[in-house]
Amino acid sequence: MADWEEIKRLAADFQKVQLSSTSQKLSERNCIEIINYLKEKKIIDLIFTVDGKEFLTPSHLIQDIKNELFISGGRINLVELAKNIGVDLAHITAHLKDVLKGQKDLHSILGQLIDSSYITKIAGEINEKLAQQGQINISDLTIQYDLSAEFLQQQVVEKHLGKIIHGKQDSNDPRVFFTESFIARCKAKIRGALCGLTRPTPIASILNQINLTEKLFFSLFDQTSVHGTLTSRVVGAQYIPNVYARSQNEWVNNFYKQNDYLEYDALTRLGISDYKSFIKKQFSSEDLVFLNSCAASKRVLERAEADIDECISSKSYVDLQSNLPSVFNEKDIKLILDTILTRQKQQQTVVIENFILSKAFIENLSKNFDDLIKEKAKFVVESGKYQQYQTDIQISSSKPQKFEEVDEKVDKREERRKKAAGGKSGGGTQGRETKTKSTKKATRGKHLEDDFETVERRQQLQVVLSEDIADLIQKELEEDGLDELTVPLTQYLLPQLNEKGLEIAGEIYATTIADRTANRRQTHNELQNKLNALIGDVRLFEKGLKLLPEDLQGQLVKYLLKTLCTDVTTEILNYVAAEQNLNTQTDNFTNEQRLKFVNELPPDLKKSLLPLVKSLTGQSIDEFMVAVEESLNVCSMIIKKIDKKKDRTIVLNHKHVLLEQLNKCDDLALVLHLTTLIIFTTATQCMLHASGRHVAAILNFLKQYLTQGQITELTSYHDFVTLMLSGGSEAENAKEKLKEKIQTVKNIANEFKKPGAEKS
């Protein structure tokens, strides 16, 4: 009772104090200054609100944080918390550790504050969801509750598993949780689906029907299925029912017993992917050979071997493709032949595509080519191809030695270059010169290698062509039903028949050489007489051109060298080529080609013939005559002595030949050319060798031997020829005039006589 009275008294005093007014009051500014002073002296610690009108103590802030968390249901965002309290987020973050200190039921996660009440609440929600769905995944809960997977698994699900959350954790995937009833339902679905299957079915199709994940299916399969097996436990696996496996094994066994082989594609169509392992397991006691497309019994190989033995004994052939099952491909046949063909059988047979031919059969076939080979061998000898072939072989045998010499020279020069470079420092110009020389040497070696490769390619001489062989064997092969072997058998026979043809060509060539040697002496004498006649003409033509003015002599010398002297040189080079057994004709050679030909001759011939060839491009007949005499000496020929009586006869015969040509000639321009040469020969008693372009100059020289009338006629005729050949508007008119004058010009040539003493 006394206590109650005391309480009443204290209440009355408190009310009195509240109703009383103080005699002194502080302004708002004074209060602020006092608070700032206390903060500076660190007597108090205060936290201002965002608007700056209020302030809190740290302990009051911590208490406000806990109160807001409670009001929010145990979970609040730190940004929202700072807004509700009215302070800056930095103050909330700074005092968060003090809030969590000693509070195991509080958690700061992803910028949020969560207490145990909220965790208990969502644990109950998760349990309800698990009961409804039968299975939950942490990934789904992460999306639903916007919390980290690690927090949900460790602090929510696993912590309350068996207490609030009634389920089990998947041993294969710790993030998955399920109930016993869910597992039972899944097993029932799997069992029902698998029991209804009678053929191989992809797992993906089964999963689509029962709406289960692949991982869960594989984890429950061993606990539910006793009626089949899986091909694998990866994507693309198949389920094989036992009833199908039994029928599959029966089919494979029956097929093998009937055919002695198993095709891989057939096993794949049955759903057997690893067919080799299946065959080894199913036929462990059988001696099988694994081929490219199938597995075959030894009995198949024994039958093929028997066919080959019969082929050898009967000197015929065998088509393995026809005798073996149709599923065997070319690679299978090759593997079989590699197995059954012993070394002895390989020497007695030839394998062409899928056919086995005995060598006796091919030899009988080759006898049909004897006449053809002799004919072709004779042709290659007569055409000179065999001689060129032998020459190429000789050149190729000498090339390696040349390569070694070049390499040795290159090495020595390279060594000198290195010494020179090492002895001098600097010298950029010298260094560049050395590099250029080295490059040239390398290029030279490369050309030699290219030449060697070219010779190697030329060494393949085809005596008999593949078309010739195909034409002969095709008819005989068609009779035996082997027309498909025409091309491959031709390719097989071609090198053998060519080798035989080369042997026959060698025999024919040896016989030809013997016959040629017997006729060589007669040919030598005939050529010597021909060359003497040509050289005599050159000498007489030179004598004639020396009568003309000096400016004209140089042109006629060049023309003589280009024509008649070139003919002499060609005859000599052709003779040398024949003597050296070279299948070369120099008739159409240019001077560069003649030089190249002479440079490839032996040194003694090269020394004598090189000046002769070079003289053709000179300007002296004397130089040519000296060179031709030396060339004839090396060819064992001599130049006959000059016979002046015979020279006069030659000049007279030359004149008669020109007159005969003139009288038969209808070419308007050529008539003037022949007339000029005839008049020159008659007037000077010397022969002249000139071209049409020199006619005007020669006519000018001949004026001293002609009458004024003759000069007028010939000059007029020459002018009309020039107009005709120019092709201008006056060409046709000039041509008509020439036709009128042609007989007059011919008469001048025929009637011209050597001038008398008074004329001269």
SVG drawing of the C-alpha trace seen along z (x, -y; Angstrom):
<svg xmlns="http://www.w3.org/2000/svg" viewBox="-2 -33 97 111">
<polyline fill="none" stroke="black" stroke-width="0.4" points="0.0,0.0 2.9,-2.3 4.4,-1.5 1.3,-2.6 1.2,-5.8 4.8,-6.5 3.9,-5.9 1.1,-8.3 3.3,-10.9 6.0,-10.5 3.4,-10.8 2.1,-14.0 5.6,-15.4 6.3,-14.4 3.1,-16.1 4.1,-19.2 7.4,-19.3 5.9,-18.8 3.4,-21.6 6.0,-24.0 8.0,-26.3 11.7,-27.0 13.1,-30.5 15.9,-30.0 15.6,-28.4 18.3,-27.6 17.9,-28.5 18.1,-25.9 21.4,-27.4 22.8,-27.2 21.8,-23.6 23.6,-22.8 26.7,-24.6 26.7,-22.7 26.3,-19.3 29.1,-20.1 31.3,-21.1 30.6,-17.8 31.3,-15.8 34.6,-17.7 35.7,-16.8 34.6,-13.2 32.4,-13.4 29.4,-12.0 29.0,-10.0 26.0,-10.9 24.6,-10.0 22.7,-12.6 19.7,-11.7 19.5,-12.4 17.6,-15.7 20.1,-16.8 17.4,-17.8 17.6,-14.7 20.4,-12.5 20.8,-9.1 23.3,-7.3 24.9,-4.2 23.1,-2.0 19.8,-3.5 20.7,-2.9 21.4,0.8 18.1,1.1 16.2,-0.6 17.8,1.9 16.6,4.8 13.2,3.3 12.9,2.7 14.0,6.3 11.3,7.6 8.7,5.4 9.7,6.6 9.2,10.2 12.8,11.2 14.2,10.1 14.9,6.5 17.1,4.9 19.8,2.6 18.9,-0.2 15.3,0.0 16.4,0.2 18.4,-3.0 15.4,-4.8 13.1,-3.7 15.4,-4.8 16.3,-8.0 20.1,-7.7 22.7,-7.3 23.4,-3.7 27.0,-4.1 26.0,-4.3 23.9,-1.1 26.9,0.7 29.3,-0.6 27.2,0.6 26.1,3.9 28.9,5.9 27.7,4.6 24.2,5.8 25.5,9.3 27.9,9.5 26.9,12.4 23.7,13.0 24.0,16.4 20.4,16.2 21.1,13.1 22.6,13.3 23.8,10.6 23.5,12.0 23.5,10.2 22.8,6.8 20.0,8.1 19.5,8.8 17.8,12.1 17.0,13.6 16.1,17.2 12.4,16.5 12.5,15.9 14.6,19.0 12.1,21.0 9.3,19.5 10.8,20.3 11.8,23.8 8.1,24.5 7.3,23.2 9.9,25.4 8.6,28.4 5.1,27.7 6.4,27.3 8.4,30.6 5.3,32.4 3.4,31.1 6.0,31.7 7.9,34.6 11.2,33.1 12.9,29.7 16.1,28.2 18.2,25.6 18.4,23.7 14.7,23.3 14.6,22.0 17.4,19.5 15.2,17.9 12.1,18.0 13.6,16.5 16.4,14.4 19.0,15.9 22.3,17.6 22.3,21.3 24.9,21.9 22.9,20.1 19.7,21.9 21.3,25.3 23.4,24.9 21.4,22.6 17.8,23.5 17.4,26.9 20.2,29.1 19.9,27.4 16.2,28.2 16.2,31.5 14.4,34.1 13.0,31.5 10.9,29.0 11.7,30.3 10.7,33.9 12.7,35.5 16.0,37.0 19.0,35.5 20.0,37.1 23.4,38.8 24.3,38.2 23.3,34.5 23.4,32.8 21.3,29.9 18.3,32.1 15.9,33.2 13.0,35.5 10.4,37.5 10.1,41.3 6.7,41.2 8.2,39.3 10.9,42.0 8.3,44.7 6.2,43.0 9.3,42.6 10.2,46.2 6.7,47.3 6.8,45.1 10.1,46.5 9.0,50.1 5.8,49.6 7.4,48.0 10.2,50.6 7.9,53.6 5.8,52.4 8.8,52.3 9.7,55.1 12.3,53.5 15.3,51.2 14.1,47.7 16.1,44.5 16.2,43.4 15.2,39.9 11.9,41.2 11.2,43.0 12.0,39.9 9.6,37.8 6.8,40.3 7.4,40.6 8.5,37.0 11.7,37.7 15.2,36.3 17.9,38.4 20.0,38.3 17.2,39.5 16.3,42.3 19.9,43.7 20.1,43.5 16.9,45.5 17.3,47.9 19.3,50.6 16.6,50.7 13.7,51.1 14.6,53.0 15.1,56.8 13.7,57.1 16.5,55.5 19.8,53.6 21.1,50.2 23.6,49.8 25.3,47.0 24.7,44.3 25.3,41.3 23.3,39.2 21.9,41.2 21.8,44.5 19.2,47.2 17.2,49.6 17.4,53.2 14.6,55.5 15.7,59.0 13.1,60.5 14.6,58.5 18.1,59.5 17.1,63.2 15.5,62.9 18.5,60.8 21.0,63.5 18.9,66.2 18.9,64.3 22.7,63.7 23.4,67.3 21.1,68.6 22.5,66.2 26.1,67.1 25.4,70.8 23.8,70.4 26.3,67.9 29.6,68.2 29.8,64.4 28.2,61.5 27.7,58.1 28.5,55.1 25.6,53.0 23.1,55.8 24.2,55.9 24.0,52.1 20.4,52.2 19.6,54.7 20.8,52.1 24.3,53.6 26.6,50.6 29.8,52.2 29.5,55.1 33.1,56.4 32.9,56.8 29.5,58.5 30.8,60.9 33.8,61.8 31.6,62.4 28.9,64.3 31.3,66.5 34.3,66.8 35.0,70.4 34.9,69.6 38.0,68.6 36.8,65.4 38.5,62.9 37.4,59.3 37.3,57.7 36.3,54.2 32.5,54.7 31.9,58.0 33.4,60.8 34.0,64.0 34.6,67.6 37.8,69.4 35.7,71.6 35.1,68.6 38.9,68.1 39.4,71.8 36.9,71.8 38.6,68.7 42.0,70.4 40.7,73.5 39.5,71.3 42.9,69.8 44.6,73.2 42.3,74.3 43.0,71.1 46.8,71.8 46.5,75.5 44.1,74.8 46.1,71.8 43.0,69.6 41.5,66.9 39.0,66.5 36.6,63.7 36.6,63.5 33.8,61.0 31.5,63.5 32.6,66.4 32.4,64.5 29.1,63.2 27.9,60.0 28.3,58.0 32.1,58.3 33.6,55.1 37.0,54.4 38.8,53.8 37.4,57.1 38.8,59.0 42.2,57.3 42.3,58.4 41.4,61.9 44.1,62.0 46.7,60.7 45.8,63.6 45.6,66.5 48.2,65.6 51.5,67.1 54.8,66.0 54.7,69.0 51.2,68.2 52.0,64.5 54.8,65.6 52.3,67.6 49.4,65.2 48.6,61.5 45.8,59.6 43.9,57.1 41.0,55.5 38.9,58.4 40.3,61.0 43.1,63.5 44.9,64.4 47.5,67.0 50.7,65.9 50.5,68.7 47.2,67.2 48.8,63.8 51.8,65.3 49.5,67.0 47.7,63.7 51.1,61.9 52.0,64.2 49.5,62.3 51.8,59.2 54.9,60.7 54.3,59.4 53.1,56.0 56.2,55.6 58.5,56.3 56.7,53.9 56.7,51.1 60.4,51.8 61.3,51.4 59.4,48.1 61.1,46.5 64.5,47.4 63.6,46.0 62.1,42.8 65.2,42.2 63.4,42.3 65.5,45.3 68.7,43.4 67.5,40.4 66.5,42.6 70.1,44.1 71.5,40.5 69.4,39.4 70.6,42.4 74.2,41.4 73.6,37.8 71.8,38.7 74.7,41.0 77.2,38.1 75.0,35.5 75.8,36.7 79.5,36.3 78.9,32.7 76.8,32.0 79.7,33.1 82.2,30.9 79.8,27.9 79.3,28.6 83.0,28.8 83.6,25.5 80.8,23.9 82.3,25.1 85.8,23.8 84.4,20.4 82.2,20.2 85.3,21.0 87.3,18.2 84.4,15.8 84.2,16.5 88.0,16.0 87.7,12.7 84.8,11.6 86.6,12.6 89.8,10.7 88.0,7.4 85.6,5.5 83.0,3.2 83.1,3.0 79.4,2.9 80.1,2.8 82.3,5.9 79.7,7.7 77.0,7.0 79.2,8.3 79.9,11.5 76.2,12.1 75.5,11.6 78.1,14.2 76.7,16.7 73.3,16.2 74.5,16.8 76.3,20.0 73.2,21.3 71.1,20.5 73.6,22.4 73.4,25.5 69.6,25.2 69.7,25.2 71.8,28.3 69.3,30.0 66.5,29.0 68.3,30.4 68.9,33.6 65.2,33.9 64.3,33.2 66.6,36.0 65.1,38.4 61.6,37.6 62.8,38.1 64.1,41.6 60.7,43.2 60.5,44.5 57.1,46.1 57.6,48.7 54.1,50.1 51.2,47.8 48.4,48.7 45.8,48.3 47.6,50.9 47.5,53.4 43.9,52.7 42.8,53.2 44.4,56.7 43.3,58.1 39.8,56.6 38.2,59.1 39.7,62.1 38.8,60.7 35.2,60.1 34.9,63.8 35.8,64.8 33.6,62.1 36.6,60.1 36.1,57.0 36.2,54.9 39.8,55.9 40.9,54.4 42.3,51.2 44.0,52.6 45.4,55.5 46.7,53.1 48.5,51.1 50.0,54.3 51.3,55.6 52.5,52.2 55.9,52.0 56.7,55.7 55.9,55.4 57.8,52.1 60.8,53.8 60.6,56.6 60.2,54.0 63.3,52.2 65.3,55.4 64.1,56.1 64.7,52.5 68.3,52.8 68.8,55.9 67.3,54.1 69.4,51.0 72.6,53.1 71.8,54.7 71.0,51.2 74.3,49.8 76.2,52.7 74.4,52.1 75.0,48.3 78.7,48.8 79.0,50.7 77.4,47.8 79.2,45.1 82.2,45.0 80.1,44.5 78.1,41.8 81.3,40.1 82.6,39.9 79.3,38.5 79.1,35.8 82.7,34.8 82.0,34.3 78.8,32.3 80.7,30.1 83.5,29.5 80.9,28.4 79.3,26.0 82.6,24.6 83.6,24.1 80.4,22.2 81.1,20.0 84.6,19.2 83.3,18.3 80.5,16.2 83.0,14.3 85.1,13.7 82.1,12.2 80.9,9.9 84.4,8.4 83.8,6.7 81.0,4.6 81.4,1.4 82.7,1.8 79.5,0.6 77.6,3.4 80.2,6.0 79.5,6.1 75.8,6.7 76.4,9.5 79.0,11.1 76.5,11.2 73.9,12.7 76.3,15.3 77.2,16.3 73.6,16.4 72.6,18.7 75.2,20.9 77.8,20.8 75.0,21.7 74.1,24.7 77.7,25.9 77.8,25.6 74.5,27.4 75.8,30.4 78.9,30.6 76.9,30.4 74.5,33.1 77.4,35.4 79.0,34.8 75.6,35.5 75.3,38.8 78.9,39.8 78.2,39.1 74.9,41.1 72.9,38.0 69.3,38.0 69.6,34.3 68.9,32.5 70.4,29.0 68.7,27.9 66.3,25.4 68.6,24.4 69.2,20.7 72.8,19.6 72.3,19.7 71.1,23.3 74.1,24.2 76.4,22.7 74.6,24.6 74.9,27.9 78.6,27.4 79.3,26.5 77.9,29.9 80.2,31.9 83.5,33.5 86.4,31.0 88.2,31.9 85.1,31.4 84.1,28.3 87.5,26.6 87.2,27.0 83.5,26.4 83.0,23.4 85.0,20.9 83.0,22.2 79.6,21.4 80.9,18.0 82.1,17.1 78.5,17.2 77.8,14.0 81.0,12.3 81.7,10.3 84.5,12.2 84.4,15.1 88.1,15.7 87.4,16.3 84.7,18.8 87.0,20.6 89.7,21.1 87.2,22.4 85.5,24.7 88.9,26.3 89.7,26.9 86.2,28.4 86.6,30.7 90.0,31.9 88.4,33.0 85.8,34.8 88.5,36.6 87.6,34.7 89.7,32.6 89.1,29.6 90.0,30.3 92.5,28.0 91.3,25.2 90.9,26.1 90.5,23.0 89.3,25.0 86.6,26.6 85.7,23.2 84.9,21.9 82.7,24.9 80.9,24.3 80.3,20.6 79.0,21.6 76.7,24.3 75.4,21.7 74.5,19.3 72.6,22.0 70.7,22.9 69.7,19.3 68.6,18.9 66.5,22.1 64.9,20.8 64.2,17.4 62.5,18.9 60.2,20.9 59.5,18.1 56.2,16.2 56.9,14.3 57.2,10.6 59.6,9.6 61.8,12.8 62.2,12.2 64.1,9.0 66.2,10.7 67.2,13.6 67.9,11.2 70.2,9.1 72.2,12.2 72.5,13.5 73.7,10.2 76.3,10.0 77.6,13.5 77.8,12.9 79.5,9.5 82.0,10.4 82.4,14.2 81.8,14.5 78.9,15.9 77.0,13.7 74.8,14.7 72.4,11.9 68.8,11.3 66.1,9.3 66.8,6.2 70.2,5.9 68.9,5.8 68.9,2.0 72.5,1.7 73.6,4.4 71.7,2.8 73.5,-0.4 76.8,1.4 75.9,3.1 75.1,-0.1 78.6,-0.2 78.0,3.0 74.5,2.2 73.3,0.1 71.1,-2.9 68.0,-1.1 68.7,1.8 69.3,-0.5 66.0,-2.3 64.0,1.0 65.5,2.5 65.2,-0.7 61.6,-1.1 60.8,2.5 62.5,2.1 60.3,-1.0 57.1,0.9 58.2,3.8 58.7,1.4 55.2,-0.1 53.6,3.3 55.3,4.6 54.4,1.4 50.7,2.3 49.5,-1.3 46.8,-2.6 49.2,-2.2 49.9,1.5 47.4,3.0 48.5,0.6 52.1,1.4 51.4,5.1 49.8,4.7 52.8,2.8 55.1,5.5 53.2,8.2 53.7,6.2 57.5,5.7 58.3,9.2 59.2,10.7 61.4,7.8 63.4,8.2 63.8,11.9 65.0,11.2 67.7,8.8 69.0,11.6 69.0,14.2 70.5,12.0 73.1,10.3 76.7,10.9 79.9,10.1 80.9,6.6 83.8,6.2 87.0,4.4 85.5,1.2 82.6,1.3 84.8,1.6"/>
</svg>
